[in-house]
């Protein structure tokens, strides 16, 4: 079982075998969820797929309102990550 140490600045180096197993590469964001007691789950945050976003668009909005599009994107991201974290 790999072990990591927390530095005085609160930083941790995730062991290589763990990074490889979960697909954590440079620049990727990680999601942490405390599962109880002293345990946590780490997931790699994936970018939303275009297909996921397209399904939430209102086809009647033909003006291409950028603010409306940004709201759809933000709500989609929030909803997806809440579901993945099981925080519904």
PyMOL commands that set and color helices and strands:
alter all, ss='L'
color gray80, all
select helices_A, chain A and resi 16-22+50-54+66-85
alter helices_A, ss='H'
color red, helices_A
select strands_A, chain A and resi 29-36+39-45
alter strands_A, ss='S'
color yellow, strands_A
deselect
rebuild
show_as cartoon
